[in-house]
Amino acid sequence: MATPNYGYEKRQKELAKKRKKEDKLKARAERKAGHADDEQSPDTDADAPSGEPAAPNPGN
């Protein structure tokens, strides 16, 4: 019977923890950046349609 590789398990746990922390910081930065954008131009929305119909997709 093989013995458990505790070093590998520990490393994987540390990597998962680090990844989770980075994701959390990234999400926090995005929220903060999004909040700052909202304050600068609350009535202007870049994703809003301009009244013109969308151009057909040439690939279809």
PDB file with one MODEL, atoms N, CA, C and O in Angstrom:
MODEL        1
ATOM      1  N   MET A   1       0.845  -1.184   0.000  1.00  0.00           N
ATOM      2  CA  MET A   1       0.000   0.000   0.000  1.00  0.00           C
ATOM      3  C   MET A   1       0.887   1.242   0.000  1.00  0.00           C
ATOM      4  O   MET A   1       1.884   1.302   0.719  1.00  0.00           O
ATOM      5  N   ALA A   2       0.517   2.228  -0.808  1.00  0.00           N
ATOM      6  CA  ALA A   2       1.290   3.460  -0.927  1.00  0.00           C
ATOM      7  C   ALA A   2       1.033   4.361   0.272  1.00  0.00           C
ATOM      8  O   ALA A   2      -0.055   4.367   0.848  1.00  0.00           O
ATOM      9  N   THR A   3       2.046   5.107   0.626  1.00  0.00           N
ATOM     10  CA  THR A   3       1.896   6.041   1.748  1.00  0.00           C
ATOM     11  C   THR A   3       1.389   7.379   1.223  1.00  0.00           C
ATOM     12  O   THR A   3       1.715   7.765   0.100  1.00  0.00           O
ATOM     13  N   PRO A   4       0.605   8.082   2.010  1.00  0.00           N
ATOM     14  CA  PRO A   4       0.092   9.387   1.573  1.00  0.00           C
ATOM     15  C   PRO A   4       1.222  10.399   1.415  1.00  0.00           C
ATOM     16  O   PRO A   4       2.169  10.421   2.203  1.00  0.00           O
ATOM     17  N   ASN A   5       1.110  11.219   0.405  1.00  0.00           N
ATOM     18  CA  ASN A   5       2.093  12.263   0.148  1.00  0.00           C
ATOM     19  C   ASN A   5       1.572  13.565   0.764  1.00  0.00           C
ATOM     20  O   ASN A   5       0.896  14.359   0.110  1.00  0.00           O
ATOM     21  N   TYR A   6       1.903  13.754   2.017  1.00  0.00           N
ATOM     22  CA  TYR A   6       1.390  14.919   2.742  1.00  0.00           C
ATOM     23  C   TYR A   6       1.940  16.235   2.181  1.00  0.00           C
ATOM     24  O   TYR A   6       1.257  17.259   2.215  1.00  0.00           O
ATOM     25  N   GLY A   7       3.164  16.206   1.670  1.00  0.00           N
ATOM     26  CA  GLY A   7       3.747  17.415   1.095  1.00  0.00           C
ATOM     27  C   GLY A   7       2.956  17.891  -0.114  1.00  0.00           C
ATOM     28  O   GLY A   7       2.729  19.090  -0.278  1.00  0.00           O
ATOM     29  N   TYR A   8       2.533  16.951  -0.964  1.00  0.00           N
ATOM     30  CA  TYR A   8       1.740  17.298  -2.147  1.00  0.00           C
ATOM     31  C   TYR A   8       0.396  17.867  -1.724  1.00  0.00           C
ATOM     32  O   TYR A   8      -0.049  18.885  -2.254  1.00  0.00           O
ATOM     33  N   GLU A   9      -0.246  17.214  -0.774  1.00  0.00           N
ATOM     34  CA  GLU A   9      -1.554  17.686  -0.299  1.00  0.00           C
ATOM     35  C   GLU A   9      -1.446  19.094   0.279  1.00  0.00           C
ATOM     36  O   GLU A   9      -2.306  19.943   0.043  1.00  0.00           O
ATOM     37  N   LYS A  10      -0.384  19.327   1.035  1.00  0.00           N
ATOM     38  CA  LYS A  10      -0.200  20.643   1.644  1.00  0.00           C
ATOM     39  C   LYS A  10       0.006  21.705   0.559  1.00  0.00           C
ATOM     40  O   LYS A  10      -0.552  22.799   0.635  1.00  0.00           O
ATOM     41  N   ARG A  11       0.811  21.369  -0.443  1.00  0.00           N
ATOM     42  CA  ARG A  11       1.076  22.321  -1.525  1.00  0.00           C
ATOM     43  C   ARG A  11      -0.201  22.652  -2.294  1.00  0.00           C
ATOM     44  O   ARG A  11      -0.435  23.810  -2.641  1.00  0.00           O
ATOM     45  N   GLN A  12      -1.017  21.652  -2.559  1.00  0.00           N
ATOM     46  CA  GLN A  12      -2.271  21.885  -3.271  1.00  0.00           C
ATOM     47  C   GLN A  12      -3.209  22.771  -2.457  1.00  0.00           C
ATOM     48  O   GLN A  12      -3.898  23.637  -2.996  1.00  0.00           O
ATOM     49  N   LYS A  13      -3.218  22.537  -1.160  1.00  0.00           N
ATOM     50  CA  LYS A  13      -4.059  23.345  -0.273  1.00  0.00           C
ATOM     51  C   LYS A  13      -3.585  24.799  -0.267  1.00  0.00           C
ATOM     52  O   LYS A  13      -4.393  25.727  -0.301  1.00  0.00           O
ATOM     53  N   GLU A  14      -2.261  24.985  -0.225  1.00  0.00           N
ATOM     54  CA  GLU A  14      -1.706  26.338  -0.235  1.00  0.00           C
ATOM     55  C   GLU A  14      -2.013  27.044  -1.555  1.00  0.00           C
ATOM     56  O   GLU A  14      -2.351  28.227  -1.565  1.00  0.00           O
ATOM     57  N   LEU A  15      -1.896  26.312  -2.674  1.00  0.00           N
ATOM     58  CA  LEU A  15      -2.191  26.908  -3.974  1.00  0.00           C
ATOM     59  C   LEU A  15      -3.658  27.305  -4.080  1.00  0.00           C
ATOM     60  O   LEU A  15      -3.975  28.367  -4.615  1.00  0.00           O
ATOM     61  N   ALA A  16      -4.550  26.466  -3.576  1.00  0.00           N
ATOM     62  CA  ALA A  16      -5.974  26.774  -3.606  1.00  0.00           C
ATOM     63  C   ALA A  16      -6.272  28.017  -2.762  1.00  0.00           C
ATOM     64  O   ALA A  16      -7.067  28.873  -3.151  1.00  0.00           O
ATOM     65  N   LYS A  17      -5.631  28.097  -1.622  1.00  0.00           N
ATOM     66  CA  LYS A  17      -5.819  29.246  -0.736  1.00  0.00           C
ATOM     67  C   LYS A  17      -5.331  30.532  -1.411  1.00  0.00           C
ATOM     68  O   LYS A  17      -5.988  31.572  -1.346  1.00  0.00           O
ATOM     69  N   LYS A  18      -4.160  30.438  -2.063  1.00  0.00           N
ATOM     70  CA  LYS A  18      -3.599  31.590  -2.746  1.00  0.00           C
ATOM     71  C   LYS A  18      -4.506  32.022  -3.901  1.00  0.00           C
ATOM     72  O   LYS A  18      -4.740  33.215  -4.093  1.00  0.00           O
ATOM     73  N   ARG A  19      -5.013  31.060  -4.664  1.00  0.00           N
ATOM     74  CA  ARG A  19      -5.895  31.348  -5.791  1.00  0.00           C
ATOM     75  C   ARG A  19      -7.170  32.032  -5.315  1.00  0.00           C
ATOM     76  O   ARG A  19      -7.639  32.991  -5.928  1.00  0.00           O
ATOM     77  N   LYS A  20      -7.724  31.531  -4.219  1.00  0.00           N
ATOM     78  CA  LYS A  20      -8.954  32.109  -3.674  1.00  0.00           C
ATOM     79  C   LYS A  20      -8.718  33.556  -3.224  1.00  0.00           C
ATOM     80  O   LYS A  20      -9.556  34.429  -3.449  1.00  0.00           O
ATOM     81  N   LYS A  21      -7.576  33.793  -2.592  1.00  0.00           N
ATOM     82  CA  LYS A  21      -7.250  35.135  -2.122  1.00  0.00           C
ATOM     83  C   LYS A  21      -7.092  36.093  -3.296  1.00  0.00           C
ATOM     84  O   LYS A  21      -7.574  37.225  -3.248  1.00  0.00           O
ATOM     85  N   GLU A  22      -6.409  35.635  -4.362  1.00  0.00           N
ATOM     86  CA  GLU A  22      -6.227  36.479  -5.536  1.00  0.00           C
ATOM     87  C   GLU A  22      -7.563  36.794  -6.202  1.00  0.00           C
ATOM     88  O   GLU A  22      -7.799  37.922  -6.634  1.00  0.00           O
ATOM     89  N   ASP A  23      -8.433  35.789  -6.282  1.00  0.00           N
ATOM     90  CA  ASP A  23      -9.752  36.002  -6.875  1.00  0.00           C
ATOM     91  C   ASP A  23     -10.549  37.021  -6.072  1.00  0.00           C
ATOM     92  O   ASP A  23     -11.246  37.868  -6.632  1.00  0.00           O
ATOM     93  N   LYS A  24     -10.435  36.924  -4.763  1.00  0.00           N
ATOM     94  CA  LYS A  24     -11.155  37.840  -3.883  1.00  0.00           C
ATOM     95  C   LYS A  24     -10.646  39.276  -4.068  1.00  0.00           C
ATOM     96  O   LYS A  24     -11.436  40.218  -4.138  1.00  0.00           O
ATOM     97  N   LEU A  25      -9.323  39.430  -4.148  1.00  0.00           N
ATOM     98  CA  LEU A  25      -8.752  40.762  -4.343  1.00  0.00           C
ATOM     99  C   LEU A  25      -9.144  41.322  -5.706  1.00  0.00           C
ATOM    100  O   LEU A  25      -9.436  42.511  -5.833  1.00  0.00           O
ATOM    101  N   LYS A  26      -9.149  40.463  -6.725  1.00  0.00           N
ATOM    102  CA  LYS A  26      -9.530  40.896  -8.075  1.00  0.00           C
ATOM    103  C   LYS A  26     -10.981  41.353  -8.098  1.00  0.00           C
ATOM    104  O   LYS A  26     -11.301  42.387  -8.685  1.00  0.00           O
ATOM    105  N   ALA A  27     -11.861  40.584  -7.458  1.00  0.00           N
ATOM    106  CA  ALA A  27     -13.279  40.939  -7.413  1.00  0.00           C
ATOM    107  C   ALA A  27     -13.471  42.252  -6.662  1.00  0.00           C
ATOM    108  O   ALA A  27     -14.278  43.090  -7.064  1.00  0.00           O
ATOM    109  N   ARG A  28     -12.738  42.427  -5.590  1.00  0.00           N
ATOM    110  CA  ARG A  28     -12.840  43.662  -4.810  1.00  0.00           C
ATOM    111  C   ARG A  28     -12.389  44.863  -5.644  1.00  0.00           C
ATOM    112  O   ARG A  28     -13.011  45.924  -5.602  1.00  0.00           O
ATOM    113  N   ALA A  29     -11.298  44.685  -6.406  1.00  0.00           N
ATOM    114  CA  ALA A  29     -10.793  45.767  -7.242  1.00  0.00           C
ATOM    115  C   ALA A  29     -11.796  46.103  -8.348  1.00  0.00           C
ATOM    116  O   ALA A  29     -12.002  47.273  -8.671  1.00  0.00           O
ATOM    117  N   GLU A  30     -12.418  45.071  -8.927  1.00  0.00           N
ATOM    118  CA  GLU A  30     -13.411  45.305  -9.973  1.00  0.00           C
ATOM    119  C   GLU A  30     -14.624  46.040  -9.428  1.00  0.00           C
ATOM    120  O   GLU A  30     -15.149  46.945 -10.076  1.00  0.00           O
ATOM    121  N   ARG A  31     -15.069  45.656  -8.243  1.00  0.00           N
ATOM    122  CA  ARG A  31     -16.211  46.343  -7.629  1.00  0.00           C
ATOM    123  C   ARG A  31     -15.864  47.800  -7.373  1.00  0.00           C
ATOM    124  O   ARG A  31     -16.669  48.696  -7.626  1.00  0.00           O
ATOM    125  N   LYS A  32     -14.659  48.025  -6.868  1.00  0.00           N
ATOM    126  CA  LYS A  32     -14.242  49.384  -6.563  1.00  0.00           C
ATOM    127  C   LYS A  32     -14.141  50.206  -7.846  1.00  0.00           C
ATOM    128  O   LYS A  32     -14.572  51.359  -7.876  1.00  0.00           O
ATOM    129  N   ALA A  33     -13.577  49.628  -8.903  1.00  0.00           N
ATOM    130  CA  ALA A  33     -13.449  50.320 -10.185  1.00  0.00           C
ATOM    131  C   ALA A  33     -14.834  50.568 -10.776  1.00  0.00           C
ATOM    132  O   ALA A  33     -15.078  51.642 -11.326  1.00  0.00           O
ATOM    133  N   GLY A  34     -15.728  49.620 -10.677  1.00  0.00           N
ATOM    134  CA  GLY A  34     -17.082  49.780 -11.189  1.00  0.00           C
ATOM    135  C   GLY A  34     -17.829  50.850 -10.438  1.00  0.00           C
ATOM    136  O   GLY A  34     -18.581  51.620 -11.036  1.00  0.00           O
ATOM    137  N   HIS A  35     -17.634  50.911  -9.136  1.00  0.00           N
ATOM    138  CA  HIS A  35     -18.275  51.936  -8.311  1.00  0.00           C
ATOM    139  C   HIS A  35     -17.753  53.309  -8.696  1.00  0.00           C
ATOM    140  O   HIS A  35     -18.535  54.257  -8.767  1.00  0.00           O
ATOM    141  N   ALA A  36     -16.460  53.447  -8.945  1.00  0.00           N
ATOM    142  CA  ALA A  36     -15.871  54.724  -9.320  1.00  0.00           C
ATOM    143  C   ALA A  36     -16.403  55.161 -10.678  1.00  0.00           C
ATOM    144  O   ALA A  36     -16.670  56.344 -10.885  1.00  0.00           O
ATOM    145  N   ASP A  37     -16.562  54.212 -11.611  1.00  0.00           N
ATOM    146  CA  ASP A  37     -17.106  54.546 -12.925  1.00  0.00           C
ATOM    147  C   ASP A  37     -18.544  55.040 -12.807  1.00  0.00           C
ATOM    148  O   ASP A  37     -18.943  55.975 -13.501  1.00  0.00           O
ATOM    149  N   ASP A  38     -19.315  54.415 -11.932  1.00  0.00           N
ATOM    150  CA  ASP A  38     -20.704  54.816 -11.741  1.00  0.00           C
ATOM    151  C   ASP A  38     -20.802  56.247 -11.211  1.00  0.00           C
ATOM    152  O   ASP A  38     -21.703  56.993 -11.591  1.00  0.00           O
ATOM    153  N   GLU A  39     -19.890  56.616 -10.351  1.00  0.00           N
ATOM    154  CA  GLU A  39     -19.913  57.956  -9.783  1.00  0.00           C
ATOM    155  C   GLU A  39     -19.566  59.007 -10.837  1.00  0.00           C
ATOM    156  O   GLU A  39     -20.112  60.110 -10.812  1.00  0.00           O
ATOM    157  N   GLN A  40     -18.660  58.673 -11.767  1.00  0.00           N
ATOM    158  CA  GLN A  40     -18.222  59.641 -12.755  1.00  0.00           C
ATOM    159  C   GLN A  40     -19.288  59.911 -13.806  1.00  0.00           C
ATOM    160  O   GLN A  40     -19.491  61.062 -14.193  1.00  0.00           O
ATOM    161  N   SER A  41     -19.973  58.876 -14.276  1.00  0.00           N
ATOM    162  CA  SER A  41     -20.979  59.074 -15.317  1.00  0.00           C
ATOM    163  C   SER A  41     -22.183  58.172 -15.076  1.00  0.00           C
ATOM    164  O   SER A  41     -22.320  57.133 -15.722  1.00  0.00           O
ATOM    165  N   PRO A  42     -23.049  58.561 -14.157  1.00  0.00           N
ATOM    166  CA  PRO A  42     -24.190  57.700 -13.838  1.00  0.00           C
ATOM    167  C   PRO A  42     -25.230  57.629 -14.945  1.00  0.00           C
ATOM    168  O   PRO A  42     -25.929  56.621 -15.051  1.00  0.00           O
ATOM    169  N   ASP A  43     -25.362  58.674 -15.786  1.00  0.00           N
ATOM    170  CA  ASP A  43     -26.404  58.668 -16.796  1.00  0.00           C
ATOM    171  C   ASP A  43     -25.911  58.175 -18.156  1.00  0.00           C
ATOM    172  O   ASP A  43     -26.728  57.984 -19.057  1.00  0.00           O
ATOM    173  N   THR A  44     -24.633  57.968 -18.334  1.00  0.00           N
ATOM    174  CA  THR A  44     -24.085  57.488 -19.594  1.00  0.00           C
ATOM    175  C   THR A  44     -23.771  56.008 -19.456  1.00  0.00           C
ATOM    176  O   THR A  44     -23.051  55.595 -18.547  1.00  0.00           O
ATOM    177  N   ASP A  45     -24.322  55.212 -20.375  1.00  0.00           N
ATOM    178  CA  ASP A  45     -24.082  53.774 -20.340  1.00  0.00           C
ATOM    179  C   ASP A  45     -23.504  53.357 -21.687  1.00  0.00           C
ATOM    180  O   ASP A  45     -24.152  53.536 -22.719  1.00  0.00           O
ATOM    181  N   ALA A  46     -22.295  52.805 -21.689  1.00  0.00           N
ATOM    182  CA  ALA A  46     -21.631  52.417 -22.928  1.00  0.00           C
ATOM    183  C   ALA A  46     -22.322  51.239 -23.596  1.00  0.00           C
ATOM    184  O   ALA A  46     -22.220  51.090 -24.813  1.00  0.00           O
ATOM    185  N   ASP A  47     -23.014  50.404 -22.851  1.00  0.00           N
ATOM    186  CA  ASP A  47     -23.667  49.228 -23.407  1.00  0.00           C
ATOM    187  C   ASP A  47     -25.076  49.527 -23.907  1.00  0.00           C
ATOM    188  O   ASP A  47     -25.707  48.656 -24.505  1.00  0.00           O
ATOM    189  N   ALA A  48     -25.573  50.713 -23.681  1.00  0.00           N
ATOM    190  CA  ALA A  48     -26.936  51.045 -24.094  1.00  0.00           C
ATOM    191  C   ALA A  48     -27.003  51.155 -25.610  1.00  0.00           C
ATOM    192  O   ALA A  48     -26.075  51.672 -26.233  1.00  0.00           O
ATOM    193  N   PRO A  49     -28.079  50.678 -26.207  1.00  0.00           N
ATOM    194  CA  PRO A  49     -28.209  50.788 -27.672  1.00  0.00           C
ATOM    195  C   PRO A  49     -28.353  52.251 -28.079  1.00  0.00           C
ATOM    196  O   PRO A  49     -28.929  53.059 -27.350  1.00  0.00           O
ATOM    197  N   SER A  50     -27.824  52.574 -29.245  1.00  0.00           N
ATOM    198  CA  SER A  50     -27.836  53.953 -29.699  1.00  0.00           C
ATOM    199  C   SER A  50     -29.059  54.277 -30.547  1.00  0.00           C
ATOM    200  O   SER A  50     -29.159  55.378 -31.088  1.00  0.00           O
ATOM    201  N   GLY A  51     -29.983  53.342 -30.669  1.00  0.00           N
ATOM    202  CA  GLY A  51     -31.171  53.579 -31.469  1.00  0.00           C
ATOM    203  C   GLY A  51     -31.052  52.984 -32.847  1.00  0.00           C
ATOM    204  O   GLY A  51     -32.056  52.848 -33.547  1.00  0.00           O
ATOM    205  N   GLU A  52     -29.833  52.621 -33.262  1.00  0.00           N
ATOM    206  CA  GLU A  52     -29.639  51.986 -34.555  1.00  0.00           C
ATOM    207  C   GLU A  52     -29.699  50.478 -34.401  1.00  0.00           C
ATOM    208  O   GLU A  52     -29.240  49.949 -33.389  1.00  0.00           O
ATOM    209  N   PRO A  53     -30.251  49.775 -35.377  1.00  0.00           N
ATOM    210  CA  PRO A  53     -30.283  48.313 -35.278  1.00  0.00           C
ATOM    211  C   PRO A  53     -28.864  47.755 -35.392  1.00  0.00           C
ATOM    212  O   PRO A  53     -28.000  48.332 -36.053  1.00  0.00           O
ATOM    213  N   ALA A  54     -28.655  46.647 -34.748  1.00  0.00           N
ATOM    214  CA  ALA A  54     -27.339  46.011 -34.765  1.00  0.00           C
ATOM    215  C   ALA A  54     -27.065  45.464 -36.156  1.00  0.00           C
ATOM    216  O   ALA A  54     -27.971  44.980 -36.835  1.00  0.00           O
ATOM    217  N   ALA A  55     -25.806  45.544 -36.574  1.00  0.00           N
ATOM    218  CA  ALA A  55     -25.406  45.035 -37.885  1.00  0.00           C
ATOM    219  C   ALA A  55     -25.445  43.505 -37.846  1.00  0.00           C
ATOM    220  O   ALA A  55     -25.082  42.904 -36.836  1.00  0.00           O
ATOM    221  N   PRO A  56     -25.879  42.879 -38.931  1.00  0.00           N
ATOM    222  CA  PRO A  56     -25.911  41.409 -38.946  1.00  0.00           C
ATOM    223  C   PRO A  56     -24.507  40.839 -38.864  1.00  0.00           C
ATOM    224  O   PRO A  56     -23.547  41.454 -39.328  1.00  0.00           O
ATOM    225  N   ASN A  57     -24.398  39.682 -38.284  1.00  0.00           N
ATOM    226  CA  ASN A  57     -23.120  39.021 -38.119  1.00  0.00           C
ATOM    227  C   ASN A  57     -22.683  38.440 -39.468  1.00  0.00           C
ATOM    228  O   ASN A  57     -23.400  37.598 -40.010  1.00  0.00           O
ATOM    229  N   PRO A  58     -21.536  38.852 -40.038  1.00  0.00           N
ATOM    230  CA  PRO A  58     -21.123  38.353 -41.349  1.00  0.00           C
ATOM    231  C   PRO A  58     -20.767  36.873 -41.338  1.00  0.00           C
ATOM    232  O   PRO A  58     -20.726  36.251 -42.399  1.00  0.00           O
ATOM    233  N   GLY A  59     -20.513  36.304 -40.192  1.00  0.00           N
ATOM    234  CA  GLY A  59     -20.161  34.891 -40.085  1.00  0.00           C
ATOM    235  C   GLY A  59     -21.353  33.973 -40.251  1.00  0.00           C
ATOM    236  O   GLY A  59     -21.168  32.786 -40.517  1.00  0.00           O
ATOM    237  N   ASN A  60     -22.564  34.473 -40.105  1.00  0.00           N
ATOM    238  CA  ASN A  60     -23.748  33.601 -40.189  1.00  0.00           C
ATOM    239  C   ASN A  60     -24.407  33.703 -41.522  1.00  0.00           C
ATOM    240  O   ASN A  60     -25.415  33.039 -41.765  1.00  0.00           O
TER     241      ASN A  60
ENDMDL
END
